[in-house]
Amino acid sequence: MKTPLAVFLGLAAVPALGAKYAGEFMNVGAGARALGMGGAFAAVSDDCTAGYWNPAGLAGTSGQNAAFMHSERFGGLIAYDYLAYSRGVGENALGVSLFRTDLGKIANTNNLQWYDTGSDGVFGEDGSGEPGDAGDDDYHPDTNPGGTEGNGQWDPGEEIIYDEGRITWESASDNALYLSWARPLSDNLSLGANMKVVYRKLMEYSAWGLGLDAGLLWRPTGAFSVGLNLQDITGTHLFWNNGHSESVTPTAKLGAAFRVPVRKFSSVVTVALDGDFRFEGRDYSACYSQGDVSLDTRTGLELLIRDTVGIRIGSSEGNMTAGLGMKIALFGLPVALDYAWLGHDELENTHRFSVGVGF
């Protein structure tokens, strides 16, 4: 009998399953606590954001929980919102998460005109030998005697006529709905799964898609845990209204976490490490790459003082992260307020704020 990981690796090895970066918007993360730790959360996953990081972690939550996060990425270029809810139902745990990335208004330049000179950028009949005719705009006396000049469509090399009156501004957004389920298999092992509904919009184009995640969380002791989240395990297929389609290739998110109590200061130190294994040939955009297989690493550390104040630091794919958190009682309910910062070498820093409540 094949193990879930073996089945996953077999599926991921099929190049036809996916398009590179098709599901990148679903890699932003959830909850400022986890993001302050660099997103190294697959083996921690002890709150309602587990529906994203590792759905198996929902089995360890109790009661009802809700969380909300807002993020202005890269100096406000992209707005990102996340909302989650979870609750226990008998021995099972159920959750729902909603993600939305708003790319703001995008310039639609499809109505701009151009000089139909052909790809050589010079007016003049190809092959005629007239002065100014470069004669190299895909002209061929047999297969393309007219070249690309005057063909009524824009070709590389032709000058576009900039006219603001012909530019319209239209919306673009990415949305995903996660429906999560989790159940303990034993005292130290739990299983979880997500069904994902994806909706993308780019100007007048839109796409729908469905996908599945499967997760395991093993806690042999109170000080150590291992998590595995197989994301888009069968490929999340997106179908656009213009007839095109693309797929999000599978990702294996593998993590480990260590918890060390510091009783003298009534504190707990958590150290976590995650690796995201992808199979779409990311090459230089990944931390490590070999052929079609790439690895992005995430590390995080959290110091939780008296179960009230959290101080966090981490690294997400080579970029530094940090965060702060505080737990308070509001109207008799436990409330968690968290902030996370993400640095970037080339783009502006990203700030994330989240709030969680139990009831």
FIPA-68840 format. One record per residue (C-alpha): residue in one letter; x, y, z. Coordinates in steps of 0.25 Angstrom, whole numbers, plus 5000, padded with zeros to 4 digits. Each point is the difference from the previous one (the first is absolute). Layout:
REM FIPA-68840
<atom><residu>A</residu><east>X</east><north>Y</north><up>Z</up></atom>
...
***
This chain:
REM FIPA-68840
<atom><residu>M</residu><east>5000</east><north>5000</north><up>5000</up></atom>
<atom><residu>K</residu><east>5006</east><north>5014</north><up>4996</up></atom>
<atom><residu>T</residu><east>5001</east><north>5010</north><up>5011</up></atom>
<atom><residu>P</residu><east>4994</east><north>5014</north><up>4998</up></atom>
<atom><residu>L</residu><east>5014</east><north>5006</north><up>4998</up></atom>
<atom><residu>A</residu><east>5003</east><north>4990</north><up>4989</up></atom>
<atom><residu>V</residu><east>4987</east><north>5003</north><up>4993</up></atom>
<atom><residu>F</residu><east>5003</east><north>5015</north><up>5001</up></atom>
<atom><residu>L</residu><east>5014</east><north>4998</north><up>4994</up></atom>
<atom><residu>G</residu><east>4994</east><north>4992</north><up>4988</up></atom>
<atom><residu>L</residu><east>4990</east><north>5011</north><up>4997</up></atom>
<atom><residu>A</residu><east>5010</east><north>5011</north><up>5002</up></atom>
<atom><residu>A</residu><east>5009</east><north>4994</north><up>4990</up></atom>
<atom><residu>V</residu><east>4990</east><north>5002</north><up>4988</up></atom>
<atom><residu>P</residu><east>5004</east><north>5013</north><up>4994</up></atom>
<atom><residu>A</residu><east>4987</east><north>5001</north><up>4993</up></atom>
<atom><residu>L</residu><east>4993</east><north>5002</north><up>5013</up></atom>
<atom><residu>G</residu><east>5003</east><north>5015</north><up>5002</up></atom>
<atom><residu>A</residu><east>5005</east><north>5013</north><up>4996</up></atom>
<atom><residu>K</residu><east>5011</east><north>5008</north><up>5007</up></atom>
<atom><residu>Y</residu><east>4995</east><north>5010</north><up>5011</up></atom>
<atom><residu>A</residu><east>4986</east><north>4998</north><up>4996</up></atom>
<atom><residu>G</residu><east>4996</east><north>4999</north><up>5015</up></atom>
<atom><residu>E</residu><east>5010</east><north>5010</north><up>5005</up></atom>
<atom><residu>F</residu><east>4989</east><north>5008</north><up>5007</up></atom>
<atom><residu>M</residu><east>4997</east><north>4988</north><up>5009</up></atom>
<atom><residu>N</residu><east>5014</east><north>5001</north><up>5006</up></atom>
<atom><residu>V</residu><east>4999</east><north>5013</north><up>5007</up></atom>
<atom><residu>G</residu><east>4996</east><north>4993</north><up>5013</up></atom>
<atom><residu>A</residu><east>4990</east><north>5002</north><up>5012</up></atom>
<atom><residu>G</residu><east>5001</east><north>5007</north><up>5013</up></atom>
<atom><residu>A</residu><east>5010</east><north>5010</north><up>5005</up></atom>
<atom><residu>R</residu><east>5005</east><north>4990</north><up>5011</up></atom>
<atom><residu>A</residu><east>5005</east><north>4990</north><up>4990</up></atom>
<atom><residu>L</residu><east>5005</east><north>5010</north><up>4990</up></atom>
<atom><residu>G</residu><east>5008</east><north>5007</north><up>5011</up></atom>
<atom><residu>M</residu><east>5007</east><north>4986</north><up>5001</up></atom>
<atom><residu>G</residu><east>5003</east><north>5000</north><up>4985</up></atom>
<atom><residu>G</residu><east>4989</east><north>4991</north><up>4997</up></atom>
<atom><residu>A</residu><east>5006</east><north>4988</north><up>5007</up></atom>
<atom><residu>F</residu><east>4987</east><north>4995</north><up>5005</up></atom>
<atom><residu>A</residu><east>4997</east><north>4986</north><up>4994</up></atom>
<atom><residu>A</residu><east>5004</east><north>4993</north><up>5013</up></atom>
<atom><residu>V</residu><east>4994</east><north>5011</north><up>5009</up></atom>
<atom><residu>S</residu><east>4986</east><north>5002</north><up>4995</up></atom>
<atom><residu>D</residu><east>4993</east><north>5001</north><up>5013</up></atom>
<atom><residu>D</residu><east>4990</east><north>5011</north><up>4997</up></atom>
<atom><residu>C</residu><east>4989</east><north>5002</north><up>4989</up></atom>
<atom><residu>T</residu><east>5010</east><north>5004</north><up>4990</up></atom>
<atom><residu>A</residu><east>5004</east><north>4985</north><up>4999</up></atom>
<atom><residu>G</residu><east>4990</east><north>4999</north><up>4989</up></atom>
<atom><residu>Y</residu><east>5010</east><north>5007</north><up>4991</up></atom>
<atom><residu>W</residu><east>5014</east><north>4995</north><up>5006</up></atom>
<atom><residu>N</residu><east>4996</east><north>4986</north><up>5003</up></atom>
<atom><residu>P</residu><east>4985</east><north>4996</north><up>5002</up></atom>
<atom><residu>A</residu><east>5003</east><north>4988</north><up>5009</up></atom>
<atom><residu>G</residu><east>5004</east><north>5011</north><up>5011</up></atom>
<atom><residu>L</residu><east>4985</east><north>5003</north><up>5001</up></atom>
<atom><residu>A</residu><east>4998</east><north>4987</north><up>5007</up></atom>
<atom><residu>G</residu><east>5008</east><north>5006</north><up>5012</up></atom>
<atom><residu>T</residu><east>4991</east><north>5013</north><up>5001</up></atom>
<atom><residu>S</residu><east>4988</east><north>5001</north><up>5010</up></atom>
<atom><residu>G</residu><east>4987</east><north>5008</north><up>5000</up></atom>
<atom><residu>Q</residu><east>4998</east><north>5010</north><up>4989</up></atom>
<atom><residu>N</residu><east>5010</east><north>5009</north><up>4994</up></atom>
<atom><residu>A</residu><east>5001</east><north>5011</north><up>4990</up></atom>
<atom><residu>A</residu><east>5011</east><north>5008</north><up>4994</up></atom>
<atom><residu>F</residu><east>5002</east><north>5012</north><up>4991</up></atom>
<atom><residu>M</residu><east>5012</east><north>5006</north><up>4993</up></atom>
<atom><residu>H</residu><east>5003</east><north>5012</north><up>4991</up></atom>
<atom><residu>S</residu><east>5013</east><north>5002</north><up>4992</up></atom>
<atom><residu>E</residu><east>5005</east><north>5011</north><up>4992</up></atom>
<atom><residu>R</residu><east>5011</east><north>4993</north><up>4992</up></atom>
<atom><residu>F</residu><east>5012</east><north>5007</north><up>4994</up></atom>
<atom><residu>G</residu><east>4997</east><north>5015</north><up>5004</up></atom>
<atom><residu>G</residu><east>4985</east><north>4998</north><up>4997</up></atom>
<atom><residu>L</residu><east>5001</east><north>4995</north><up>4986</up></atom>
<atom><residu>I</residu><east>4991</east><north>4988</north><up>5004</up></atom>
<atom><residu>A</residu><east>4989</east><north>4998</north><up>5010</up></atom>
<atom><residu>Y</residu><east>4998</east><north>4987</north><up>5006</up></atom>
<atom><residu>D</residu><east>4989</east><north>4995</north><up>5010</up></atom>
<atom><residu>Y</residu><east>4998</east><north>4987</north><up>5007</up></atom>
<atom><residu>L</residu><east>4988</east><north>4995</north><up>5009</up></atom>
<atom><residu>A</residu><east>4999</east><north>4987</north><up>5007</up></atom>
<atom><residu>Y</residu><east>4991</east><north>4993</north><up>5009</up></atom>
<atom><residu>S</residu><east>5001</east><north>4986</north><up>5007</up></atom>
<atom><residu>R</residu><east>4992</east><north>4992</north><up>5010</up></atom>
<atom><residu>G</residu><east>5000</east><north>4986</north><up>5006</up></atom>
<atom><residu>V</residu><east>4989</east><north>4990</north><up>4996</up></atom>
<atom><residu>G</residu><east>5001</east><north>4988</north><up>5008</up></atom>
<atom><residu>E</residu><east>5013</east><north>4993</north><up>4997</up></atom>
<atom><residu>N</residu><east>5002</east><north>5008</north><up>4988</up></atom>
<atom><residu>A</residu><east>5004</east><north>5015</north><up>4997</up></atom>
<atom><residu>L</residu><east>4994</east><north>5008</north><up>4989</up></atom>
<atom><residu>G</residu><east>5005</east><north>5013</north><up>4994</up></atom>
<atom><residu>V</residu><east>4998</east><north>5010</north><up>4989</up></atom>
<atom><residu>S</residu><east>5010</east><north>5010</north><up>4995</up></atom>
<atom><residu>L</residu><east>4999</east><north>5011</north><up>4990</up></atom>
<atom><residu>F</residu><east>5011</east><north>5007</north><up>4993</up></atom>
<atom><residu>R</residu><east>5000</east><north>5012</north><up>4991</up></atom>
<atom><residu>T</residu><east>5011</east><north>5007</north><up>4992</up></atom>
<atom><residu>D</residu><east>4996</east><north>5014</north><up>4994</up></atom>
<atom><residu>L</residu><east>5010</east><north>5005</north><up>4990</up></atom>
<atom><residu>G</residu><east>4993</east><north>5013</north><up>4998</up></atom>
<atom><residu>K</residu><east>4997</east><north>5006</north><up>4986</up></atom>
<atom><residu>I</residu><east>5008</east><north>4995</north><up>4988</up></atom>
<atom><residu>A</residu><east>5002</east><north>5008</north><up>4988</up></atom>
<atom><residu>N</residu><east>4993</east><north>4993</north><up>4988</up></atom>
<atom><residu>T</residu><east>5008</east><north>5005</north><up>4987</up></atom>
<atom><residu>N</residu><east>4993</east><north>4990</north><up>4990</up></atom>
<atom><residu>N</residu><east>4994</east><north>5012</north><up>4993</up></atom>
<atom><residu>L</residu><east>5013</east><north>5008</north><up>4998</up></atom>
<atom><residu>Q</residu><east>5003</east><north>5001</north><up>4985</up></atom>
<atom><residu>W</residu><east>5014</east><north>4998</north><up>4994</up></atom>
<atom><residu>Y</residu><east>5008</east><north>5003</north><up>4987</up></atom>
<atom><residu>D</residu><east>4998</east><north>4988</north><up>4991</up></atom>
<atom><residu>T</residu><east>5015</east><north>5000</north><up>4995</up></atom>
<atom><residu>G</residu><east>5003</east><north>4986</north><up>5002</up></atom>
<atom><residu>S</residu><east>5009</east><north>4994</north><up>5010</up></atom>
<atom><residu>D</residu><east>5012</east><north>5008</north><up>4994</up></atom>
<atom><residu>G</residu><east>4994</east><north>5013</north><up>5004</up></atom>
<atom><residu>V</residu><east>5001</east><north>5006</north><up>4986</up></atom>
<atom><residu>F</residu><east>4990</east><north>5004</north><up>4990</up></atom>
<atom><residu>G</residu><east>5003</east><north>4994</north><up>4987</up></atom>
<atom><residu>E</residu><east>4996</east><north>4988</north><up>4992</up></atom>
<atom><residu>D</residu><east>5008</east><north>4988</north><up>5003</up></atom>
<atom><residu>G</residu><east>5010</east><north>4995</north><up>4989</up></atom>
<atom><residu>S</residu><east>4997</east><north>5012</north><up>4991</up></atom>
<atom><residu>G</residu><east>5014</east><north>5006</north><up>5003</up></atom>
<atom><residu>E</residu><east>4994</east><north>5013</north><up>5003</up></atom>
<atom><residu>P</residu><east>5008</east><north>5010</north><up>5008</up></atom>
<atom><residu>G</residu><east>4997</east><north>4998</north><up>5015</up></atom>
<atom><residu>D</residu><east>4995</east><north>4986</north><up>4999</up></atom>
<atom><residu>A</residu><east>5008</east><north>4991</north><up>5009</up></atom>
<atom><residu>G</residu><east>4993</east><north>4988</north><up>4993</up></atom>
<atom><residu>D</residu><east>5001</east><north>4991</north><up>5013</up></atom>
<atom><residu>D</residu><east>4986</east><north>5000</north><up>5006</up></atom>
<atom><residu>D</residu><east>4998</east><north>4985</north><up>4998</up></atom>
<atom><residu>Y</residu><east>4999</east><north>5002</north><up>4985</up></atom>
<atom><residu>H</residu><east>5002</east><north>4988</north><up>4991</up></atom>
<atom><residu>P</residu><east>4997</east><north>5000</north><up>4985</up></atom>
<atom><residu>D</residu><east>4993</east><north>4986</north><up>5001</up></atom>
<atom><residu>T</residu><east>4994</east><north>4998</north><up>5014</up></atom>
<atom><residu>N</residu><east>4998</east><north>5015</north><up>5004</up></atom>
<atom><residu>P</residu><east>5001</east><north>5009</north><up>4988</up></atom>
<atom><residu>G</residu><east>4992</east><north>5011</north><up>5007</up></atom>
<atom><residu>G</residu><east>5009</east><north>5000</north><up>5012</up></atom>
<atom><residu>T</residu><east>4994</east><north>5006</north><up>5013</up></atom>
<atom><residu>E</residu><east>4997</east><north>5014</north><up>4995</up></atom>
<atom><residu>G</residu><east>4986</east><north>5004</north><up>4999</up></atom>
<atom><residu>N</residu><east>4995</east><north>4987</north><up>5005</up></atom>
<atom><residu>G</residu><east>4990</east><north>5006</north><up>5010</up></atom>
<atom><residu>Q</residu><east>5006</east><north>4995</north><up>5012</up></atom>
<atom><residu>W</residu><east>5011</east><north>5004</north><up>5010</up></atom>
<atom><residu>D</residu><east>5013</east><north>4994</north><up>4998</up></atom>
<atom><residu>P</residu><east>5013</east><north>5001</north><up>5008</up></atom>
<atom><residu>G</residu><east>5008</east><north>5012</north><up>4996</up></atom>
<atom><residu>E</residu><east>4988</east><north>5008</north><up>4996</up></atom>
<atom><residu>E</residu><east>4998</east><north>5014</north><up>5007</up></atom>
<atom><residu>I</residu><east>4988</east><north>5001</north><up>5009</up></atom>
<atom><residu>I</residu><east>4993</east><north>5014</north><up>5000</up></atom>
<atom><residu>Y</residu><east>4998</east><north>5004</north><up>5014</up></atom>
<atom><residu>D</residu><east>4986</east><north>5006</north><up>5002</up></atom>
<atom><residu>E</residu><east>4994</east><north>5001</north><up>5014</up></atom>
<atom><residu>G</residu><east>4986</east><north>5001</north><up>4995</up></atom>
<atom><residu>R</residu><east>5001</east><north>4986</north><up>4995</up></atom>
<atom><residu>I</residu><east>5005</east><north>4994</north><up>5013</up></atom>
<atom><residu>T</residu><east>4989</east><north>4995</north><up>5010</up></atom>
<atom><residu>W</residu><east>5003</east><north>4995</north><up>5014</up></atom>
<atom><residu>E</residu><east>4994</east><north>4987</north><up>5004</up></atom>
<atom><residu>S</residu><east>5001</east><north>4991</north><up>5013</up></atom>
<atom><residu>A</residu><east>5008</east><north>4988</north><up>5003</up></atom>
<atom><residu>S</residu><east>4998</east><north>4990</north><up>5012</up></atom>
<atom><residu>D</residu><east>5003</east><north>4986</north><up>5005</up></atom>
<atom><residu>N</residu><east>4991</east><north>4993</north><up>5009</up></atom>
<atom><residu>A</residu><east>5000</east><north>4987</north><up>5007</up></atom>
<atom><residu>L</residu><east>4991</east><north>4992</north><up>5010</up></atom>
<atom><residu>Y</residu><east>5005</east><north>4989</north><up>5008</up></atom>
<atom><residu>L</residu><east>4990</east><north>4990</north><up>5007</up></atom>
<atom><residu>S</residu><east>5008</east><north>4992</north><up>5010</up></atom>
<atom><residu>W</residu><east>4998</east><north>4988</north><up>5008</up></atom>
<atom><residu>A</residu><east>5009</east><north>4993</north><up>5011</up></atom>
<atom><residu>R</residu><east>5000</east><north>4988</north><up>5009</up></atom>
<atom><residu>P</residu><east>5009</east><north>4994</north><up>5010</up></atom>
<atom><residu>L</residu><east>5005</east><north>4986</north><up>4996</up></atom>
<atom><residu>S</residu><east>5006</east><north>4997</north><up>5014</up></atom>
<atom><residu>D</residu><east>5005</east><north>5008</north><up>5012</up></atom>
<atom><residu>N</residu><east>5012</east><north>5006</north><up>4992</up></atom>
<atom><residu>L</residu><east>4996</east><north>4999</north><up>4985</up></atom>
<atom><residu>S</residu><east>4989</east><north>5008</north><up>4993</up></atom>
<atom><residu>L</residu><east>4996</east><north>5000</north><up>4985</up></atom>
<atom><residu>G</residu><east>4993</east><north>5012</north><up>4993</up></atom>
<atom><residu>A</residu><east>4996</east><north>5004</north><up>4986</up></atom>
<atom><residu>N</residu><east>4996</east><north>5012</north><up>4992</up></atom>
<atom><residu>M</residu><east>4991</east><north>5002</north><up>4988</up></atom>
<atom><residu>K</residu><east>5003</east><north>5013</north><up>4993</up></atom>
<atom><residu>V</residu><east>4991</east><north>5008</north><up>4991</up></atom>
<atom><residu>V</residu><east>5008</east><north>5011</north><up>4992</up></atom>
<atom><residu>Y</residu><east>4995</east><north>5012</north><up>4992</up></atom>
<atom><residu>R</residu><east>5009</east><north>5009</north><up>4992</up></atom>
<atom><residu>K</residu><east>4997</east><north>5013</north><up>4992</up></atom>
<atom><residu>L</residu><east>5008</east><north>5008</north><up>4991</up></atom>
<atom><residu>M</residu><east>4993</east><north>5011</north><up>4993</up></atom>
<atom><residu>E</residu><east>4989</east><north>4993</north><up>4992</up></atom>
<atom><residu>Y</residu><east>5006</east><north>4986</north><up>5002</up></atom>
<atom><residu>S</residu><east>4997</east><north>4991</north><up>5011</up></atom>
<atom><residu>A</residu><east>5003</east><north>4986</north><up>5004</up></atom>
<atom><residu>W</residu><east>4994</east><north>4989</north><up>5010</up></atom>
<atom><residu>G</residu><east>5008</east><north>4989</north><up>5006</up></atom>
<atom><residu>L</residu><east>4999</east><north>4989</north><up>5010</up></atom>
<atom><residu>G</residu><east>5012</east><north>4993</north><up>5009</up></atom>
<atom><residu>L</residu><east>5003</east><north>4991</north><up>5011</up></atom>
<atom><residu>D</residu><east>5010</east><north>5001</north><up>5012</up></atom>
<atom><residu>A</residu><east>5003</east><north>4988</north><up>5010</up></atom>
<atom><residu>G</residu><east>5008</east><north>5002</north><up>5013</up></atom>
<atom><residu>L</residu><east>5006</east><north>4992</north><up>5011</up></atom>
<atom><residu>L</residu><east>5005</east><north>5005</north><up>5014</up></atom>
<atom><residu>W</residu><east>5008</east><north>4991</north><up>5009</up></atom>
<atom><residu>R</residu><east>5003</east><north>5004</north><up>5014</up></atom>
<atom><residu>P</residu><east>5007</east><north>4989</north><up>5007</up></atom>
<atom><residu>T</residu><east>5004</east><north>5009</north><up>5012</up></atom>
<atom><residu>G</residu><east>4995</east><north>5013</north><up>5005</up></atom>
<atom><residu>A</residu><east>5014</east><north>5006</north><up>4996</up></atom>
<atom><residu>F</residu><east>5001</east><north>4995</north><up>4985</up></atom>
<atom><residu>S</residu><east>4990</east><north>4999</north><up>4988</up></atom>
<atom><residu>V</residu><east>5001</east><north>4997</north><up>4985</up></atom>
<atom><residu>G</residu><east>4990</east><north>5005</north><up>4990</up></atom>
<atom><residu>L</residu><east>4998</east><north>4997</north><up>4985</up></atom>
<atom><residu>N</residu><east>4990</east><north>5007</north><up>4991</up></atom>
<atom><residu>L</residu><east>4998</east><north>4995</north><up>4986</up></atom>
<atom><residu>Q</residu><east>4994</east><north>5012</north><up>4993</up></atom>
<atom><residu>D</residu><east>4993</east><north>4999</north><up>4987</up></atom>
<atom><residu>I</residu><east>5002</east><north>4985</north><up>5001</up></atom>
<atom><residu>T</residu><east>4993</east><north>4997</north><up>4987</up></atom>
<atom><residu>G</residu><east>5003</east><north>5013</north><up>4993</up></atom>
<atom><residu>T</residu><east>4991</east><north>5012</north><up>5001</up></atom>
<atom><residu>H</residu><east>4994</east><north>5002</north><up>4986</up></atom>
<atom><residu>L</residu><east>4996</east><north>5014</north><up>4996</up></atom>
<atom><residu>F</residu><east>4990</east><north>5002</north><up>4988</up></atom>
<atom><residu>W</residu><east>5000</east><north>5014</north><up>4994</up></atom>
<atom><residu>N</residu><east>4988</east><north>5005</north><up>4993</up></atom>
<atom><residu>N</residu><east>5008</east><north>5003</north><up>4987</up></atom>
<atom><residu>G</residu><east>5002</east><north>4985</north><up>4999</up></atom>
<atom><residu>H</residu><east>5014</east><north>4999</north><up>5006</up></atom>
<atom><residu>S</residu><east>5003</east><north>4992</north><up>5012</up></atom>
<atom><residu>E</residu><east>5012</east><north>4998</north><up>5010</up></atom>
<atom><residu>S</residu><east>5003</east><north>4992</north><up>5012</up></atom>
<atom><residu>V</residu><east>5007</east><north>5003</north><up>5013</up></atom>
<atom><residu>T</residu><east>5010</east><north>4989</north><up>5002</up></atom>
<atom><residu>P</residu><east>5001</east><north>4992</north><up>5013</up></atom>
<atom><residu>T</residu><east>5009</east><north>5005</north><up>5012</up></atom>
<atom><residu>A</residu><east>5005</east><north>4992</north><up>5012</up></atom>
<atom><residu>K</residu><east>5001</east><north>5009</north><up>5012</up></atom>
<atom><residu>L</residu><east>5009</east><north>4992</north><up>5011</up></atom>
<atom><residu>G</residu><east>5003</east><north>5006</north><up>5013</up></atom>
<atom><residu>A</residu><east>5005</east><north>4997</north><up>5014</up></atom>
<atom><residu>A</residu><east>4998</east><north>5008</north><up>5013</up></atom>
<atom><residu>F</residu><east>5007</east><north>4999</north><up>5014</up></atom>
<atom><residu>R</residu><east>4994</east><north>5006</north><up>5012</up></atom>
<atom><residu>V</residu><east>5009</east><north>5003</north><up>5012</up></atom>
<atom><residu>P</residu><east>4994</east><north>5005</north><up>5013</up></atom>
<atom><residu>V</residu><east>5008</east><north>5011</north><up>5008</up></atom>
<atom><residu>R</residu><east>4993</east><north>4998</north><up>5013</up></atom>
<atom><residu>K</residu><east>5008</east><north>5010</north><up>5008</up></atom>
<atom><residu>F</residu><east>4994</east><north>5011</north><up>4991</up></atom>
<atom><residu>S</residu><east>4986</east><north>4993</north><up>4998</up></atom>
<atom><residu>S</residu><east>5003</east><north>5000</north><up>4985</up></atom>
<atom><residu>V</residu><east>5001</east><north>4990</north><up>4988</up></atom>
<atom><residu>V</residu><east>5010</east><north>5001</north><up>4989</up></atom>
<atom><residu>T</residu><east>4995</east><north>4994</north><up>4986</up></atom>
<atom><residu>V</residu><east>5010</east><north>4997</north><up>4989</up></atom>
<atom><residu>A</residu><east>4994</east><north>4996</north><up>4987</up></atom>
<atom><residu>L</residu><east>5005</east><north>4996</north><up>4986</up></atom>
<atom><residu>D</residu><east>4992</east><north>4998</north><up>4987</up></atom>
<atom><residu>G</residu><east>5004</east><north>4996</north><up>4986</up></atom>
<atom><residu>D</residu><east>4991</east><north>5002</north><up>4988</up></atom>
<atom><residu>F</residu><east>5003</east><north>4990</north><up>4989</up></atom>
<atom><residu>R</residu><east>4995</east><north>5004</north><up>4986</up></atom>
<atom><residu>F</residu><east>5001</east><north>4992</north><up>4987</up></atom>
<atom><residu>E</residu><east>4998</east><north>5011</north><up>4989</up></atom>
<atom><residu>G</residu><east>5015</east><north>5004</north><up>4997</up></atom>
<atom><residu>R</residu><east>5001</east><north>5013</north><up>5008</up></atom>
<atom><residu>D</residu><east>5015</east><north>5001</north><up>4998</up></atom>
<atom><residu>Y</residu><east>5006</east><north>5013</north><up>5005</up></atom>
<atom><residu>S</residu><east>4987</east><north>5005</north><up>5007</up></atom>
<atom><residu>A</residu><east>5001</east><north>4989</north><up>5010</up></atom>
<atom><residu>C</residu><east>5010</east><north>4999</north><up>5012</up></atom>
<atom><residu>Y</residu><east>5005</east><north>4986</north><up>4994</up></atom>
<atom><residu>S</residu><east>4997</east><north>4994</north><up>4987</up></atom>
<atom><residu>Q</residu><east>5004</east><north>4987</north><up>4993</up></atom>
<atom><residu>G</residu><east>4993</east><north>4997</north><up>4986</up></atom>
<atom><residu>D</residu><east>4985</east><north>5002</north><up>5002</up></atom>
<atom><residu>V</residu><east>5001</east><north>4998</north><up>5015</up></atom>
<atom><residu>S</residu><east>5001</east><north>5013</north><up>5009</up></atom>
<atom><residu>L</residu><east>5001</east><north>5002</north><up>5015</up></atom>
<atom><residu>D</residu><east>4996</east><north>5013</north><up>5007</up></atom>
<atom><residu>T</residu><east>5004</east><north>5001</north><up>5015</up></atom>
<atom><residu>R</residu><east>4993</east><north>5007</north><up>5012</up></atom>
<atom><residu>T</residu><east>5005</east><north>5001</north><up>5014</up></atom>
<atom><residu>G</residu><east>4994</east><north>5006</north><up>5012</up></atom>
<atom><residu>L</residu><east>5001</east><north>5002</north><up>5015</up></atom>
<atom><residu>E</residu><east>4990</east><north>5005</north><up>5010</up></atom>
<atom><residu>L</residu><east>5002</east><north>5004</north><up>5014</up></atom>
<atom><residu>L</residu><east>4986</east><north>4999</north><up>5008</up></atom>
<atom><residu>I</residu><east>5001</east><north>5007</north><up>5013</up></atom>
<atom><residu>R</residu><east>4989</east><north>4996</north><up>5011</up></atom>
<atom><residu>D</residu><east>4991</east><north>4996</north><up>4988</up></atom>
<atom><residu>T</residu><east>4998</east><north>5014</north><up>4998</up></atom>
<atom><residu>V</residu><east>5011</east><north>5007</north><up>4992</up></atom>
<atom><residu>G</residu><east>5006</east><north>4994</north><up>4987</up></atom>
<atom><residu>I</residu><east>5013</east><north>5005</north><up>4994</up></atom>
<atom><residu>R</residu><east>5003</east><north>4994</north><up>4986</up></atom>
<atom><residu>I</residu><east>5011</east><north>4999</north><up>4990</up></atom>
<atom><residu>G</residu><east>5002</east><north>4992</north><up>4988</up></atom>
<atom><residu>S</residu><east>5005</east><north>4999</north><up>4985</up></atom>
<atom><residu>S</residu><east>4990</east><north>4997</north><up>4988</up></atom>
<atom><residu>E</residu><east>5007</east><north>4996</north><up>4988</up></atom>
<atom><residu>G</residu><east>5012</east><north>5008</north><up>5003</up></atom>
<atom><residu>N</residu><east>4993</east><north>5012</north><up>5005</up></atom>
<atom><residu>M</residu><east>5000</east><north>5005</north><up>5014</up></atom>
<atom><residu>T</residu><east>4987</east><north>5000</north><up>5008</up></atom>
<atom><residu>A</residu><east>4996</east><north>5005</north><up>5014</up></atom>
<atom><residu>G</residu><east>4988</east><north>5001</north><up>5009</up></atom>
<atom><residu>L</residu><east>4993</east><north>5003</north><up>5013</up></atom>
<atom><residu>G</residu><east>4988</east><north>4995</north><up>5006</up></atom>
<atom><residu>M</residu><east>4991</east><north>5002</north><up>5013</up></atom>
<atom><residu>K</residu><east>4988</east><north>4992</north><up>5006</up></atom>
<atom><residu>I</residu><east>4990</east><north>5008</north><up>5007</up></atom>
<atom><residu>A</residu><east>4986</east><north>4998</north><up>5006</up></atom>
<atom><residu>L</residu><east>4989</east><north>5008</north><up>4993</up></atom>
<atom><residu>F</residu><east>4986</east><north>4999</north><up>5004</up></atom>
<atom><residu>G</residu><east>5003</east><north>4987</north><up>5007</up></atom>
<atom><residu>L</residu><east>5006</east><north>4994</north><up>4987</up></atom>
<atom><residu>P</residu><east>5015</east><north>4996</north><up>4997</up></atom>
<atom><residu>V</residu><east>5005</east><north>5009</north><up>4989</up></atom>
<atom><residu>A</residu><east>5014</east><north>4999</north><up>4993</up></atom>
<atom><residu>L</residu><east>5005</east><north>5013</north><up>4994</up></atom>
<atom><residu>D</residu><east>5012</east><north>4997</north><up>4991</up></atom>
<atom><residu>Y</residu><east>5009</east><north>5008</north><up>4990</up></atom>
<atom><residu>A</residu><east>5011</east><north>4995</north><up>4990</up></atom>
<atom><residu>W</residu><east>5010</east><north>5007</north><up>4992</up></atom>
<atom><residu>L</residu><east>5006</east><north>4994</north><up>4987</up></atom>
<atom><residu>G</residu><east>5013</east><north>5006</north><up>4994</up></atom>
<atom><residu>H</residu><east>5003</east><north>5000</north><up>4985</up></atom>
<atom><residu>D</residu><east>5013</east><north>5004</north><up>4993</up></atom>
<atom><residu>E</residu><east>4994</east><north>5006</north><up>4988</up></atom>
<atom><residu>L</residu><east>4985</east><north>5004</north><up>5004</up></atom>
<atom><residu>E</residu><east>4995</east><north>5007</north><up>5011</up></atom>
<atom><residu>N</residu><east>4998</east><north>4993</north><up>5014</up></atom>
<atom><residu>T</residu><east>4986</east><north>4993</north><up>5002</up></atom>
<atom><residu>H</residu><east>4992</east><north>5002</north><up>5013</up></atom>
<atom><residu>R</residu><east>4990</east><north>4990</north><up>5005</up></atom>
<atom><residu>F</residu><east>4990</east><north>5002</north><up>5011</up></atom>
<atom><residu>S</residu><east>4990</east><north>4989</north><up>5006</up></atom>
<atom><residu>V</residu><east>4990</east><north>4998</north><up>5011</up></atom>
<atom><residu>G</residu><east>4995</east><north>4986</north><up>5005</up></atom>
<atom><residu>V</residu><east>4989</east><north>4997</north><up>5010</up></atom>
<atom><residu>G</residu><east>4995</east><north>4988</north><up>5007</up></atom>
<atom><residu>F</residu><east>4986</east><north>4998</north><up>5005</up></atom>
***
